[in-house]
Amino acid sequence: MYYTNWLVGVKNRACIRKANKTPSIDWKSFMDIYNNTTSYKRNRSELILSKLLLKKDYKIIKKIGEGTFSEVVKAQSLKDGKYYACKTMKQSLSSLEQANNLREVQAMKKLNPHPNIIQLHELIFDKESGTLSLVCELMEMNIYEYIRGRQQPLPESKIRLYMYQLCNNGIFHRDVKPENILIKHDVLKLGDFGSCRSLHSKPPYTEYISTRWYRAPECLLTDGYYSHKMDMWSVGCVFYEIISLSPLFPGTNELDQVTKIHDVLGTPDSGLLQKFRQSRAMRFDFPPRKGSGLSRLIPNCSAPSLSLLYQMLAYDPEERIGSRAALQHVYFRELRLAERRTDSLHRAIGTVEGGESSGTPNSVDHLWRMARQGRRQHNIKHVAEPRIRRNAPHYLVELPKLNVVVPAPQITYPVTTVPALTITHCGSPLPAITSKKCHSRLAKPRDESYRSAFKTYYMPPLDRKRGGY
């Protein structure tokens, strides 16, 4: 394999440095000046940020992290006492319009609210300093921090839940990696939309995009001719990393990155390489190689998860699985069934108390808790009031008929007059017992016309015990 054109620029720069050799530098004094300047700039920016947030009733608690283009601090609202993550851009902006036109700001405004995308709470812009801050919901940690230092792998049920939420985004993020996947109470949310693009945009895109370890082959071998399928490659790399607790393709440079991909997945066919060559003004070739395969690297991985992983890491982007198809994979069958049960309970019960999003673990647990509580109340009720056995035999019991006079023009039926019984007990008479007709629950009158002439009572069926009544 050779990349001739990659070395041209490097050699030219080396020749220029030799021709314009500068005297040696006192690195100690240089670093002292640099550190003092950097410290001054850092203190100044922190002071500006603190004043800016204080104007909007926010107090800085601590610094969370810092990147090339921004830094993130934990801030507390002085109005309600809630904590937020405040992301401040290092780039100085000239106007609020320019701030609103930033790709990250537009993406977060359009995508919110979404259960698996970090929520934008407020946009703060200082016209004097040109500082822009995004106040977002505060998450506990990112996936990298979550799996770093773990000795035992995560349970497969938890991995399945995380991947289902990650596939549910369906956007053109272009920088999916563990550091940009935030987690709180087993809910995953995607952050850092600085590289996000619209699904309707057309290539060529920016060539150097995404973090190298999670960069798809079409991003490495073409001049920006890729699609949203590159995100599924990145999701597959994150999937493997969550399972094995180690990165899949930790390349040191672009050439080493391609080599590591071929070591595992093998060299693609010549037709696919020819398609990649047509979209890049550079000649490249790879010796045929059979990859080791993913099953050797993660031998304890289940068959459904391995199947989904191979489809996410398909070398050809046209054969790579999409986000919608991934959600329908057999690997997520249990979660889909749970989601359907949740939806049916939502329709039956109505809005869940607390306003939790459907499909999240908290809302599912809450719904099933309500269902179990209703079942327990149902059982307690029947313990207090024993149920009548419905499978017991029914016996028709007839009592003497009543004397009933039916007024005209209704038809009168001959009835037998039964004299009233007078029973005495210890010399004192008891009330007379009148005759009534009683039917079992399942017994029906022989003629419907008798309904108006007789008052019907239903008696519970008798339980047969030891051959008697």
Buried (B, 14 or more C-beta within 10 A) or exposed (E): EEEEEEEEEEEEEEEEEEEEEEEEEEEEEEEEEEEEEEEEEEEEBBEBBBEBBEEBEBEBBEEBEEEEEBBBBBBBBEEEEEEBBBBBBEEEBEEEEBBBEBEBBBBBEEBEEBBBBBBBBEBBBBEEBBBBBBBBBBBEEBBBBBBEEEEEBBEBEEBBBBBBBBBBBBBBBBBBBBBBBBBEEEBBBBBBBBBBBEEEEEEEBEEEBBBBBBBBBBBBBBBBBBBBBBBBBBBBBBBBBBBBBEBBBEBEEBBEBBBBBBBBBBBBEEEBBEBBBEBBEEEBEBEEEEBEEBEEBBEEBBEBBBBBBBBBBBBBBEEBBBBEEBBEBEBBEEBBEBBEBBEEBBEEBEEBEEEBEBBBBBBBEBBBEBBEEEEEEEEEEEEEEEEEEEEEEBEEEEEEBBEEEEEEEEEEEEBEEBEEEEEEEEEEEEEEEEBBBBBBEEBEEEEEEEEEBBEEEEEEBBEEEEEEE
